Structure formats: C-alpha cells, structure tokens
Amino acid sequence: MNVASKFKRQVPGTLISLAFAGLLSAGCATAPPPEDKEAVAAFKEANDPYEPFNRAMLDFNLALDKAILRPVTSVYLEVVPDPLQTNVQNFLQNLRGPVIFANDLFQGELDRAGTALLRFAMNSTFGILGINDFAAEVGIEKHDEDFGQTLAIWEVESGPYLVLPIFGPSSPRDGVGLLADILIDPFTWLTPLEYRIGRSFGTAVDKRARNFDQINDLEKNSLDFYSAVRSLYRQKRRDEIRNGALLTNNPVPGSLSGVTDGKFGDQQSKVTPAER
C-alpha cells in the first residue's frame, strides 16, 4: 500500500476519533445482559450507545422547529407561489456546486465531477445565478455529494448514531463530513457572515417546506418518532452513498437542515464496507 493510499484510509478515521472523543462522556445506553440474546442483537443493530443524549437533542431540535422553523415555513408555503419556491430551491442547490464537484473528485468520480462543474457553470450563467435549472432543461441532471459520503468511499466506518443540535440525525463520520464541506465551500471564505447565516436559514426553510406534511404526519403517527427518524436517516445515507435514486420525498425529520433531494438516474453504485 503506497503512502497516498495509507493517508486516504487512515487519516480520516483518526480525525473522526479525535473530533468525537468528547462524546463518550455524554451518556450511553445500558447494554442488555449477555444472556438475553435477542436484546443483545437488537442493541447491536441499533448501534446507538448515546441514545439518552440523542433523544435529548431530538427534543431540543423539535422545540426549535416548533418555535421557529415550522411557523416560518408555514408562512413561506402560504405566501410564496410554487414556481418561485422552485427558483429558490434551484438557487440554493446551485450554490452547492463547488462542494459537489470537490467531493466527486475526492471519490475518483471524474465523469460526475465534470457534470457537477458543467451544471454549476451553465446554471450560474444561462440559469441566472442558478435561479433556473438550465442544465436540467438540456438533459444534464443534478446529483449531490458530501464529504460524509466521501469518507464512506474511503472506507471510514460510520460510527454510532448521533443527533446533532440544529443539524439533526448524523454520525461521527457525517459530523466530520459536515465540517469538511463547510471548509471546502468557497462561499464560506468569499462571503460575509450575514450572507452565510441567511443561506443556511434559507436552506433549512426550503427543505422543511419540501417535506412539511410528511414530517408532521410522521411525528403525529409514529409509535416511536425517535426510532422512525433514526431508521429513515440510515436508509437515506445508504442510498446516497450508493448513488441510488434518493428518497426525494422521504423526510429525515428532527433537524433544521432537512434532507437533500436529487436524482441520479442509472449511476454505478458505490458499495463499500464502511456504509454500516
């Protein structure tokens, strides 16, 4: 194994371990007794040793959603016409172009990187700063990537389930990925703080709006909303890592960041041991 390969496989895992070591003191769910085989199997399958902490964070996020995001989104849906909502979604998605391009390169997906770069260039010009998805109109479909998926391709294990304040369902791997995406996004460094805050809140409202009824129904009808959110999050991430058809209208609630919608078409799956 050459030096570059060792770096690619070992360094990201080390970063994850260091970044989330402090969470070990956040409180762990008590493992069932070894003689209860079924309970032990279910405990391992859940991979959720921080469940008390995670449930508290979910409650915190839902309180923020109820106090801020849900009422703002409700007004947004009432006031803003559907075509303009689509323009907002297109604009925000286009801003992710450089991050998608970078992660395609990190994953060795050169064709997809070219597609991401072409879409960003076309939509930023002919699409009027991304307000219109001109690239899709000429047959160049969108896709999404993030550094959490890149780490999965580099065979970094996901780690236990983790609910982050504000950002919602995650994992140690995806938490590091989130930070990395912020750092590699050129708009982080080229725009003032006010713009970045506005963009983040606008993205949250847009994604909440696209899943408004689904999230509310899931919260109302789930026997255990926490478990439902955890299951949906893991399904969504597995699907994204494999470049499958995203669960476009399947929400991952309990966060202000919502979900990322998209369509990949017939892309080759990225199946790795680190999807777990």
Helices and strands as residue ranges (DSSP letters): H 3-19, G 21-26, H 37-46, H 51-64, I 65-69, H 70-79, H 82-95, H 97-106, H 110-125, H 134-137, H 147-153, E 162-164, E 168-170, H 172-184, H 186-190, H 193-210, H 212-221, H 225-241, G 273-275
